[in-house]
């Protein structure tokens, strides 16, 4: 079972705001420079930012929505907002927080408009390259079980788990994205972890058996 299900996660401190951009990591400075170019309608800068965010948003939306065709549509709609309305970013949050917030709201709107269920346990998983077929199989099975378990969570709980553990965002950033208080994010994480531990209890038993 993943360690983050059984151990208390230490809260990350929020990074500096855009007012202190010079102190930000180089990657974030580059993103802000690209956004400045997008405001000037430089397609090359937009394409560069697109390549940065496409894989991150695709993972986030795929886990959140679990609807293949809708995911790509929402992803493209999100990045189109960045292209057409880049000036709306006011620098009071990280750029990634702003972009993921757009994606989150568009995902909610898409599911509501299509009247699709928030839960769908369908999962297509491929094994990553590994040192051997047996280990590849175990990793693939673990990822499949994790995705199925995440699919059993509510939309809100699935969102905070994905943003926290797979996008590595702090509670304060997640709160801005999903539109709630940081304490609410902590509460959702508590119940999400509790539910996942129940759903994946058999994995913990197998792991203990292998160590004994």
C-alpha positions as CSV (number, residue, x, y, z in Angstrom):
1,X,0.0,0.0,0.0
2,X,1.3,3.5,-0.8
3,X,2.9,5.1,2.3
4,X,0.9,8.3,2.0
5,X,-2.2,6.3,3.0
6,X,-0.9,5.3,6.4
7,X,1.4,8.2,7.3
8,X,0.5,11.8,8.2
9,X,1.4,14.1,5.4
10,X,3.4,17.2,6.4
11,X,1.9,20.4,5.0
12,X,4.0,22.2,2.5
13,X,4.5,25.9,3.0
14,X,3.0,28.0,0.2
15,X,5.6,29.5,-2.1
16,X,6.0,33.2,-2.6
17,X,3.4,35.1,-4.5
18,X,3.9,36.7,-7.9
19,X,5.0,39.9,-6.3
20,X,8.2,38.1,-5.4
21,X,8.7,36.3,-8.7
22,X,12.4,36.9,-8.7
23,X,12.7,34.5,-5.8
24,X,10.7,31.8,-7.5
25,X,12.3,28.7,-9.0
26,X,13.5,29.1,-12.5
27,X,10.8,26.9,-14.0
28,X,8.1,29.2,-12.6
29,X,9.9,32.3,-13.9
30,X,10.0,30.8,-17.3
31,X,6.2,30.1,-17.2
32,X,5.5,33.7,-16.2
33,X,7.7,34.8,-19.1
34,X,5.8,32.6,-21.5
35,X,2.5,34.0,-20.1
36,X,3.8,37.5,-20.8
37,X,4.4,36.5,-24.4
38,X,0.9,34.9,-24.6
39,X,-0.5,38.3,-23.6
40,X,1.2,39.6,-26.7
41,X,-0.3,36.8,-28.7
42,X,3.0,35.1,-29.4
43,X,2.0,31.6,-30.6
44,X,5.4,30.1,-29.9
45,X,5.1,31.0,-26.2
46,X,1.7,29.5,-26.0
47,X,2.9,26.3,-27.6
48,X,5.7,26.1,-25.1
49,X,3.3,26.6,-22.2
50,X,0.9,24.1,-23.8
51,X,3.6,21.5,-23.8
52,X,4.4,22.1,-20.1
53,X,0.8,21.9,-18.9
54,X,-0.8,19.4,-21.3
55,X,0.5,16.2,-19.5
56,X,-0.2,17.6,-16.0
57,X,-3.7,18.6,-16.9
58,X,-4.4,15.4,-18.8
59,X,-3.5,13.3,-15.8
60,X,-5.5,15.6,-13.4
61,X,-8.6,15.7,-15.6
62,X,-8.5,12.0,-16.5
63,X,-8.5,11.0,-12.9
64,X,-11.1,13.6,-12.0
65,X,-13.6,13.1,-14.8
66,X,-12.9,9.5,-16.0
67,X,-14.5,10.3,-19.3
68,X,-12.0,10.0,-22.2
69,X,-13.4,12.3,-24.9
70,X,-14.6,14.9,-22.4
71,X,-11.1,15.0,-20.8
72,X,-9.5,16.2,-24.0
73,X,-12.2,18.7,-24.7
74,X,-12.0,20.2,-21.2
75,X,-8.2,20.3,-21.4
76,X,-8.2,22.2,-24.7
77,X,-10.9,24.5,-23.4
78,X,-8.8,25.3,-20.4
79,X,-5.7,26.1,-22.4
80,X,-7.8,28.2,-24.8
81,X,-8.8,30.3,-21.8
82,X,-5.1,30.8,-21.1
83,X,-4.6,31.9,-24.7
84,X,-7.6,34.2,-25.0
85,X,-7.7,35.6,-21.4
86,X,-4.1,35.6,-20.2
87,X,-4.5,39.1,-18.8
88,X,-6.9,37.7,-16.2
89,X,-4.0,36.2,-14.3
90,X,-3.3,38.9,-11.6
91,X,-0.3,37.3,-9.9
92,X,-2.0,36.8,-6.6
93,X,-1.4,33.1,-6.9
94,X,1.0,30.8,-8.7
95,X,0.3,30.4,-12.4
96,X,-0.3,26.7,-12.0
97,X,-2.9,27.4,-9.4
98,X,-4.8,29.7,-11.8
99,X,-4.6,27.2,-14.6
100,X,-5.7,24.2,-12.5
101,X,-8.5,26.3,-11.1
102,X,-9.8,26.9,-14.6
103,X,-9.5,23.2,-15.4
104,X,-11.4,22.2,-12.2
105,X,-14.3,24.5,-12.9
106,X,-14.6,23.5,-16.5
107,X,-14.5,19.8,-15.5
108,X,-17.4,20.4,-13.1
109,X,-19.3,22.3,-15.7
110,X,-18.7,19.6,-18.3
111,X,-19.9,16.8,-16.1
112,X,-23.0,18.8,-15.0
113,X,-23.8,19.7,-18.7
114,X,-23.6,16.1,-19.9
115,X,-25.4,14.8,-16.8
116,X,-22.6,12.2,-16.5
117,X,-22.0,10.3,-13.2
118,X,-19.1,11.5,-11.1
119,X,-17.9,8.0,-10.6
120,X,-16.7,5.6,-13.3
121,X,-14.5,2.7,-12.4
122,X,-13.2,2.1,-15.9
123,X,-9.4,2.2,-16.0
124,X,-6.9,1.5,-18.8
125,X,-3.4,1.0,-17.5
126,X,-0.2,0.1,-19.2
127,X,2.9,-1.2,-17.4
128,X,5.8,1.2,-17.4
129,X,9.2,-0.1,-18.5
130,X,10.8,-1.9,-15.6
131,X,13.7,-4.3,-14.7
132,X,11.6,-7.4,-15.2
133,X,8.1,-8.7,-16.3
134,X,7.2,-9.8,-12.7
135,X,7.8,-6.4,-11.2
136,X,6.1,-4.7,-14.2
137,X,3.0,-6.8,-13.6
138,X,3.0,-6.0,-9.9
139,X,3.4,-2.2,-10.5
140,X,0.7,-2.3,-13.2
141,X,-1.7,-4.1,-10.8
142,X,-1.0,-1.7,-8.0
143,X,-1.6,1.4,-10.3
144,X,-4.8,-0.2,-11.5
145,X,-6.1,-0.8,-8.0
146,X,-5.2,2.7,-7.0
147,X,-7.1,4.1,-10.0
148,X,-10.1,2.0,-9.3
149,X,-10.0,3.0,-5.6
150,X,-9.7,6.7,-6.5
151,X,-12.6,6.2,-8.8
152,X,-14.7,5.1,-5.8
153,X,-14.1,8.5,-4.1
154,X,-16.4,11.4,-4.5
155,X,-15.5,14.1,-7.1
156,X,-14.3,16.5,-4.3
157,X,-12.2,13.9,-2.5
158,X,-10.7,12.6,-5.7
159,X,-9.7,16.2,-6.7
160,X,-7.8,16.9,-3.5
161,X,-6.0,13.6,-3.6
162,X,-4.9,14.1,-7.2
163,X,-3.8,17.7,-6.5
164,X,-2.0,16.9,-3.3
165,X,-0.2,13.7,-4.0
166,X,0.2,13.6,-7.8
167,X,0.5,17.3,-8.6
168,X,2.3,18.0,-5.3
169,X,0.4,21.1,-4.4
170,X,0.1,22.6,-0.9
171,X,-3.3,22.8,0.8
172,X,-3.4,26.5,0.3
173,X,-3.0,26.1,-3.4
174,X,-5.6,23.3,-3.6
175,X,-8.1,25.5,-1.6
176,X,-7.7,28.2,-4.3
177,X,-8.3,25.8,-7.1
178,X,-11.4,24.1,-5.7
179,X,-12.8,27.2,-4.0
180,X,-12.9,26.2,-0.3
181,X,-11.0,26.9,2.9
182,X,-7.6,25.1,3.5
183,X,-9.2,23.5,6.6
184,X,-11.9,22.0,4.3
185,X,-9.1,20.6,2.1
186,X,-7.5,18.9,5.1
187,X,-10.9,17.5,6.1
188,X,-11.5,16.1,2.6
189,X,-8.0,14.6,2.6
190,X,-8.6,12.9,6.0
191,X,-11.8,11.2,4.8
192,X,-10.3,10.4,1.3
193,X,-7.3,8.6,3.0
194,X,-9.6,6.8,5.3
195,X,-11.7,5.5,2.5
196,X,-8.7,4.5,0.4
197,X,-7.2,2.6,3.3
198,X,-10.4,0.6,3.5
199,X,-10.5,0.0,-0.2
200,X,-6.9,-1.1,-0.4
201,X,-6.7,-3.0,2.9
202,X,-5.9,-6.2,1.1
203,X,-2.8,-4.7,-0.4
204,X,-1.5,-3.9,3.0
205,X,-2.1,-7.6,4.0
206,X,-0.2,-8.8,1.0
207,X,2.6,-6.4,1.7
208,X,2.9,-7.6,5.3
209,X,2.8,-11.2,4.2
210,X,5.7,-10.6,1.7
211,X,7.8,-9.0,4.5
212,X,7.2,-11.8,7.0
